[in-house]
Amino acid sequence: MKDEISLLLEFLGRCEPEVRGHGLTELSAERMALIERFIDGQCNDVERRELSEFLQLHPAWIRWIADRVQMSRELDEPSANQASTDTQLSA
């Protein structure tokens, strides 16, 4: 068992740079602004293509963007639900 763990640790030590390279990296302010515009649905075709190319190189950001979109929708839902409730109460 001990040999198996040391073999695994040795393997992970050799693969560390490649594995680390696929994780989330720091974003520039410009890239972050582009992502925010994309989430808000305000990107043009060129910006969407640029973001698509970035996400192909850094797929870990796809999950992060999806979480942000879901969070923004959840924040919008209570106000939409409140508006429909107010309309029903008024009628």
Backbone bond lengths (Angstrom), bond angles and torsions (degrees), N, CA, C in turn:
res aa  C-N    CA-C-N  psi(-1)  N-CA   C-N-CA  omega(-1)  CA-C   N-CA-C  phi
1 M - - - 1.457 - - 1.533 110.93 -
2 K 1.349 115.45 -42.98 1.455 119.61 -178.83 1.521 110.81 -62.75
3 D 1.330 117.27 -39.15 1.458 121.05 178.90 1.519 111.20 -64.62
4 E 1.339 117.07 -37.50 1.460 120.60 179.31 1.526 110.76 -64.34
5 I 1.322 117.14 -40.69 1.466 120.78 179.68 1.524 110.02 -67.36
6 S 1.321 117.52 -42.92 1.461 119.11 179.89 1.522 110.59 -65.91
7 L 1.343 118.36 -36.72 1.457 120.99 175.36 1.526 111.08 -62.48
8 L 1.332 116.31 -42.60 1.460 120.94 179.32 1.527 110.84 -64.32
9 L 1.325 117.01 -44.93 1.466 120.75 178.74 1.528 111.25 -62.79
10 E 1.319 116.73 -39.10 1.462 120.53 177.84 1.529 110.33 -64.46
11 F 1.327 115.95 -44.05 1.471 120.18 178.44 1.527 110.83 -61.18
12 L 1.325 116.84 -47.74 1.457 120.23 179.86 1.523 111.54 -62.72
13 G 1.307 117.65 -35.08 1.458 121.44 177.35 1.515 112.39 -64.25
14 R 1.337 116.54 -36.60 1.464 120.25 178.19 1.524 111.65 -73.99
15 C 1.322 117.83 -29.78 1.470 121.49 -175.90 1.521 112.70 -92.82
16 E 1.287 117.68 -4.13 1.460 121.31 -173.07 1.530 114.46 -52.64
17 P 1.326 122.02 -48.06 1.468 119.27 -177.77 1.524 113.54 -61.76
18 E 1.340 117.46 -40.94 1.454 119.74 -179.72 1.524 111.01 -66.79
19 V 1.310 116.73 -43.66 1.455 120.51 -179.15 1.526 110.22 -64.59
20 R 1.299 116.82 -44.09 1.450 120.69 -179.47 1.529 111.25 -63.40
21 G 1.311 118.36 -32.91 1.453 122.51 -178.47 1.519 113.96 -66.32
22 H 1.308 118.22 -18.83 1.454 121.00 -178.34 1.522 113.01 -93.56
23 G 1.291 118.27 -0.11 1.451 121.43 -178.75 1.516 112.11 -83.77
24 L 1.325 115.03 -171.31 1.456 120.57 179.14 1.522 109.56 -74.08
25 T 1.304 115.48 129.88 1.451 121.38 177.48 1.522 107.94 -108.71
26 E 1.301 115.75 166.84 1.459 119.97 177.79 1.520 110.12 -67.03
27 L 1.314 115.98 141.68 1.459 120.89 178.13 1.518 110.39 -103.18
28 S 1.317 115.03 143.59 1.455 119.04 173.83 1.530 108.05 -73.47
29 A 1.316 115.85 161.58 1.465 120.29 179.00 1.529 110.46 -61.46
30 E 1.321 115.90 -35.67 1.468 120.69 179.24 1.530 110.79 -65.75
31 R 1.322 116.59 -43.97 1.468 120.77 179.87 1.528 110.29 -66.51
32 M 1.319 116.66 -39.54 1.464 120.41 178.65 1.530 110.03 -63.80
33 A 1.326 117.24 -41.00 1.466 120.79 178.09 1.522 110.25 -63.50
34 L 1.327 117.16 -38.73 1.461 121.45 177.75 1.534 110.41 -62.57
35 I 1.319 116.62 -44.68 1.465 120.71 179.28 1.523 110.48 -63.56
36 E 1.315 117.35 -41.75 1.464 120.53 178.67 1.529 110.98 -62.64
37 R 1.335 117.03 -41.40 1.469 120.21 176.94 1.529 110.68 -63.85
38 F 1.331 116.13 -38.40 1.459 120.43 178.34 1.526 110.51 -63.35
39 I 1.321 116.90 -45.59 1.461 121.28 179.82 1.525 110.41 -61.16
40 D 1.326 116.93 -37.87 1.467 121.37 179.47 1.526 112.88 -80.01
41 G 1.349 117.63 -3.20 1.457 121.50 179.80 1.515 113.61 75.41
42 Q 1.324 117.87 27.39 1.455 122.16 -175.68 1.527 113.63 -109.91
43 C 1.332 118.62 11.86 1.465 121.33 179.90 1.517 111.03 -83.55
44 N 1.335 115.81 145.21 1.458 120.11 172.06 1.528 108.62 -88.74
45 D 1.329 116.98 179.16 1.469 121.37 -176.79 1.527 112.69 -60.75
46 V 1.310 116.88 -40.60 1.466 120.97 -179.26 1.529 110.13 -64.59
47 E 1.320 116.94 -44.01 1.471 120.53 179.88 1.521 110.65 -66.16
48 R 1.327 117.73 -39.91 1.473 120.25 177.99 1.529 110.63 -63.40
49 R 1.322 117.22 -40.39 1.461 121.22 177.86 1.527 110.08 -63.64
50 E 1.330 116.72 -43.52 1.470 121.22 178.55 1.529 110.71 -61.07
51 L 1.325 116.03 -44.18 1.462 119.65 179.44 1.523 110.92 -66.78
52 S 1.322 117.24 -37.86 1.459 121.26 177.47 1.525 110.93 -60.75
53 E 1.317 117.08 -43.99 1.470 121.22 178.43 1.525 110.81 -63.48
54 F 1.325 116.36 -41.23 1.468 120.44 178.04 1.530 110.46 -62.15
55 L 1.342 116.66 -44.11 1.464 120.52 -177.58 1.527 111.79 -69.61
56 Q 1.314 117.95 -27.72 1.463 120.00 174.79 1.524 110.94 -66.91
57 L 1.315 115.93 -33.68 1.467 120.27 178.21 1.521 112.37 -83.11
58 H 1.335 117.05 -26.79 1.463 122.26 -176.93 1.531 109.82 -132.76
59 P 1.344 117.51 70.83 1.470 120.62 -174.45 1.527 114.64 -65.19
60 A 1.320 118.26 -16.61 1.469 119.74 178.80 1.526 111.67 -62.24
61 W 1.337 117.21 -25.32 1.463 120.68 -179.44 1.524 112.25 -73.95
62 I 1.330 118.50 -18.03 1.468 120.78 -179.74 1.520 110.12 -60.42
63 R 1.311 117.72 -46.58 1.474 121.63 179.95 1.529 110.01 -62.42
64 W 1.328 117.01 -40.83 1.464 121.10 -179.60 1.530 110.14 -62.94
65 I 1.337 116.60 -44.15 1.465 120.47 178.99 1.526 110.19 -64.70
66 A 1.333 116.83 -43.29 1.468 120.16 178.84 1.525 110.93 -59.87
67 D 1.319 117.01 -41.08 1.472 120.31 177.55 1.518 111.30 -62.96
68 R 1.330 116.97 -40.51 1.473 120.99 178.74 1.527 111.21 -64.72
69 V 1.342 116.85 -41.52 1.465 120.66 178.81 1.524 109.74 -63.23
70 Q 1.324 116.13 -45.66 1.461 120.20 179.58 1.529 110.76 -62.15
71 M 1.319 117.09 -42.11 1.453 121.06 179.75 1.533 110.66 -63.63
72 S 1.317 117.50 -41.38 1.464 119.63 -179.87 1.520 110.86 -67.06
73 R 1.332 117.72 -36.00 1.462 120.58 176.72 1.522 111.29 -66.76
74 E 1.335 116.45 -40.04 1.454 120.05 178.95 1.521 111.15 -65.26
75 L 1.332 116.81 -35.20 1.460 120.23 177.78 1.520 111.26 -69.60
76 D 1.341 117.10 -33.06 1.464 121.48 179.02 1.524 112.28 -76.66
77 E 1.322 118.39 -29.10 1.463 121.98 -176.59 1.522 113.91 -59.90
78 P 1.332 120.32 -47.34 1.465 118.52 -178.81 1.526 112.77 -57.78
79 S 1.318 118.71 -38.76 1.459 120.22 179.99 1.524 109.95 -69.60
80 A 1.343 118.48 -36.31 1.460 121.36 177.87 1.528 109.93 -69.18
81 N 1.332 116.38 -41.08 1.468 119.70 178.27 1.520 110.88 -65.82
82 Q 1.316 117.61 -38.22 1.457 121.76 179.21 1.524 110.39 -65.39
83 A 1.325 117.35 -40.09 1.457 121.12 179.74 1.519 111.46 -64.32
84 S 1.345 117.59 -41.16 1.465 120.07 179.04 1.527 110.49 -69.48
85 T 1.327 117.89 -34.66 1.458 121.45 176.94 1.520 110.06 -66.72
86 D 1.322 118.01 -41.33 1.458 122.04 178.55 1.527 109.94 -63.47
87 T 1.323 117.63 -40.35 1.456 121.59 179.62 1.520 110.36 -65.71
88 Q 1.323 117.67 -40.84 1.460 121.60 179.95 1.525 110.37 -66.92
89 L 1.312 117.67 -38.07 1.455 121.08 -179.42 1.530 111.12 -69.84
90 S 1.324 116.75 -31.66 1.458 120.93 -178.99 1.517 111.45 -74.22
91 A 1.312 116.74 -31.22 1.472 120.94 -176.18 1.469 111.73 -76.19
